[in-house]
Amino acid sequence: MLLIQEEIEEVQYLTEDAVDGKRSYIIEGVFLQAEKKNRNGRMYPRDLLSREVARYNVNYVQQNRAFGELGHPDSPTINLDRVSHMIKSLTPDGSNFIGRAKILDTPYGKIVKNLIDEGARLGVSSRGLGSLRAQNGVQMVQDDFYLATAADIVADPSAPDAFVRGIMEGKEWVFDNGSFKEIDYDRTKKALTEATRSDYEAIKLRQFHDWLSKL
């Protein structure tokens, strides 16, 4: 499956003063969109996204395990040392899903708080795994889609093309024993392409065994 990332440009910042005098930082807005061709040329069927949001709410949001990171991670797993916020709610609104997240007092969370204090514009980026199929001029996300996190916090460039590409080229992932493992097809393809005829079969067998060792 391919790692798929989608950016949403506009989120709102809120601050709430607690009883103890500490200020809470909140971001909220549209975190996910269905039935709409996005800037990456992809579209999510509403039923598919609804299913994944429901699973994510039960397994992560309601368990206080719905974390997000600062920046664009290159894997579907959550890196706890880079966590900046916790997603507190994710609710449907037509074809959109409205999210609300609390900025945590972690090292990366403190960076986000400082950026908000300085007036920086930030966006959110969902992260998931799935396959795509070309259909009527769009890349339709298929039924094997798995939502890994509803929102990472990213910078909001003024130019649309400045956003990180949604699919991490040359990488696929498999889910095995509760964790995601990367398969690097570019490296395998390069080795086979450059192999001599006499070495081709040996390299192909070695690459196959290397792939099996990662499962």
N, C-alpha and C positions, 0 to 999 in steps of 0.2 A: 504494500500500500504506500501511497505517496504522502509525504507530509504537506499539509495544506494550511496556509495562513491567510487570513482575511483581515483587512484593516477597516476600521470605522473612524472617521475623522473627528466627529463632534461628540464630545462628552462634557457634562457639566461638573463643576467642582463645588462642593459644599463644605463648610466647616461648622462643627457643632461644639460648643463649649460644654464640657462635662462639669459635674459637681465639684470635682477635685481641682478644677482650673485648667486641666489639660484639654487641648483642642483636638477634636477628632476630624480627620480629613476623609471626605467621601467623594467618590466619582460615580456618576450615574448617567445613563443614556442608552441608546441603542447599541447593544453588544453584538447581535446577530440578526441577519436579514435573510428571509426566504422569498422565493418567487420573484427575484429581481436579479438581472444580470449585473454583476459587480465589476469593479475596475479591472479585475483579473480575467474577465470574460467567463466567469463561472456562475452557476445558478444552483441553489439548494431547493429541492421540493419541500413544501411546507410540512407535509406529513413526516418526512425524514428528519427535518430539523426539530420538529415537535417531539418525536420519539427520543432523539438524543438529548434534548434539553430536559425531558422528564427523567431520563436515566441519570443525567448529570446532577439534577436537583436532589434526587433520592440518595445517590451514592456519595456525593461530594458536598453540595451546598448545605444540606440538612445535617451533615456530619461534621461541619466546620473543617472540611478538607479541600475546599474549592479555592486553591491558591493560584496566583498569577505572578509573572515575573516582569522585571523591567528589561525592555529590549526585545530582540527577536531571537529566541533560542533556536538551535538547529536540530532539536530532537523533540519527540512528543512527550518525554518525561519531564516532570517538575523537578527543578534543581532547588532544593530547600535553601541553599546558601544564596540564591538570587531572588528569593520571594520578596515581593514588595507590597502585596495586598491580598486580601481575602474577599472573595465574592460572597456577598450576603444574600442576594436574591436574584432571580432570573425568571421573569414572568412574560407571558405572551401578550402582544398588542397588535392584533391583526397579523400581518406577515412578519412583524418584527418581534424581537425579544429584548425587553428592557432589563438592563442589569444595574446592580448597585453594589459597589465594592468599597471596603474600608481599607485605607492605607495603613499599613502596619509600621510599628516602630523598629523595623529591621534596618540593617545598613542600606539596602536598596530602597526601602520604604522612606527612609529619611531623605534620600536623594529626590524622590518624587515630591515629598512635602516641600522641600526647598524650591524645586522647580515651580510648583504651584504658587508658593509665596512670591516668586519672582515674576509671575505672570506668564509662564511658558504655556504654549499650546501643546496639548498632548492628545493622543488618540488611543484606541484599544485595538488589539489584534487577537482574533480567535485562533486556536491551534487544533488541528485534527488530522486524522488519517483516513484515507479513502481512495477510491479510483474515480476516474472521469470518463465520460463518453461524449463525443461531439454530437450535438443534436440541434438542428435549426439555428446554426450560427453561434451556439453557446456550448460551453463545457459543462454538462450536467453532472453533478455530484451523485455518485451511485449509492445503492442501498447498504454497502459495506462501510459507509462513513462512520467514524468513531470520534466523538468530541473529546479532546484531551483537556483543554481548558477554554473557558468562554472568553477570557480576556487577559492578555498581556498588555502592559502599558508601553506605548511606543511614541516616538516623536511624530509630529504632524507636519511633514514637509509641505511647502506651498505648491510644488509641482507634483501632479499625480504620478508621474513616472519615477519620482524619487523614492517611492515606497519599495520595500523589499519584495522581490518576486514571491508569489504565493507558494509555488512548488519548489522544493529544494532539489535542483537538478541532479540526476545521477544517484539519488539515494532512494531506497525503499526500506520499509520497516516490516518486521514480523512481530507478532505478539506471542510470547512463549513464557509459560509459567509465571504469569503476572507481570512481565516486564517487556519493554520494547527493545528489539535488537535491530541494528542497522545492517543493510546489505548494500555494499558499494559496487554497483554494476559498471560504473565508468572504469574502475580499476581493472575489473575482470575483462571488460571489452578491450581495453588497451593492451593487456597482456596477450590476449588471443590474436588481436590484429597484428601485433608486432612479432609474433612467433614464427619461426621457420616451419616448413612443412614437417620436418623430422621431429620437431619439438612440440608440435601443436597438440597431439593427443596427450602427452605427458602434462603439459600446462593445463589443458582442459580438465584432466583428472585431478590435478592438484588444486585448482580453483574450486572444483566441486566439493572436495573434501574440506577445504577451507570454509566454504559456505555451510556445510553440514555441522562443522564445529561450533558455528555461531548460533545454531538452533537450540 
